[in-house]
Amino acid sequence: MQRNIRHQFIFPHPPEIVWNYLTDPVLLSQWLMPNDFRPVAGHKFQFRAKAQTRLGFDGNIYCEVLEVIPLKKLSYAWRGGPGPGKVSLDSVVVWTLTEKENGTELLLEHKGFEGMKNFIAYLVMNKGWVRIGKRMLQRINQATDDKPAS
């Protein structure tokens, strides 16, 4: 059985701002994790988190950019486990942006939680993505509120 995560976030900001927070590695690290991301299909990168060795997680998420449609869609492979080449979670994250009258709808889909071996990861990450989406909104709000009026 495969489980998928799906969350919708609404941002009162234009797609350009939301896109920057998805694709600029410095901004991405403010709300997600430290990384060496570049928005180029085929680019291999890592997110770095605290290792959870008792759960079989070395603290690195091994990723590869799969698709980039500027201001519309970003997807990347998301693989984690006890170390390089020892993947227990082989999944895909897809971000889809839709411009709305008052901002941007951001849809997150995290697909590929296979079988019981990924059940705990699914539960943890399903809740985690909600917190992360709220953190992203908070960071964008702080940055746009801090800008001087023109």
Secondary structure, DSSP 8 states (H G I E B T S, - for coil): -EEEEEEEEEESS-HHHHHHHHH-HHHHHHHS--B---SSTT-EEEEE---BGGGTB-SEEEEEEEEEETTTEEEEEEEESSBTTB-SEEEEEEEEEEEETTEEEEEEEEEEEETGGGHHHHHHHHHHHHHHHHHHHHHHHHHHHSS---
